[in-house]
Amino acid sequence: MNAYIFPGQGAQFVGMGLDLYENHSEAQELFEKANEILGFSITDIMFEGAAEDLKQTKVTQPAIFLHSVILSKVLGDTFKPDMVAGHSLGEFSALVANGTLNFEDGLKLVSQRALAMQKACEIQPSTMAAVLGLEDEVVEKICAEVEGIVVPANYNCPGQLVISGEVDAVNIACEKMKEAGARRALLLPVGGAFHSPLMEPAREELAAAIESTEFKIPTCPIYQNVTTTAVSDAEEIKKNLILQLTAPVKWTQSVQQMVKDGATSFVEVGPGKVLQGLVKKIHREAETTSATVS
């Protein structure tokens, strides 16, 4: 069975999507529609902007979403997923790809999500850190013992867990992780504590937008970050999407479940190859490729 997977923030690069724009009229049309919906020329930033501009959350998230979704549409009849999943932001791309959301609504929600997260980041200084080479249980235990807010945020693959929270709490946790034998515990260059309780203001804001958006029955199940299981019910998908902002991304567990449910091939749709690397670390026998158009 074919699983199609969609990357999240961090996969962006200057020049992303330009080949699609130049070679496919459908892609060009969708990119231009996106400029209209967003009210600024995101294509200028994606195709030839400064890396610094592309790194702003309000630009990065719609940019990665557009690259992934437009690529899946240009694939046409060759795009035949039996199941889909997306890492954090990638969940929105996956929901457009499997027909739950239409293109316009998906883009509007991603843009609102990015702006709400940016706002939440400005309320309180916060950060994230990658912890390498420790058991998940050890990381969870240390986070629970540290004073202040610090929580497991991204279960990326065995031995790679990202933590998220208040700056001081994350720094203290990093020191304790190293003492406990972590190979590395390093701060990430992000604007704030994504997938932590500090995103509560963003969750509330996004919840209203999600509730008022039409979600259709998907063409194939999505394995959501919050539950890690196959979901096809539109109302349940909505609920999980709202929870996702303050809950951890359980990528390891999602991939393990997809394999258990019959996935043998994982196709990454969007910029970069980060997810393929994670899938290989979770399940060595899996076939992984990038979606490409001739």
Beta strands, then each sheet from edge to edge (+ up, - down):
strand 1: 2-6
strand 2: 83-86
strand 3: 126-132
strand 4: 150-157
strand 5: 160-166
strand 6: 184-187
strand 7: 222-223
strand 8: 230-231
strand 9: 265-268
strand 10: 287-290
sheet 1: 2+ 1+ 9+ 10+
sheet 2: 4+ 5- 3+ 6-
sheet 3: 7+ 8-
end
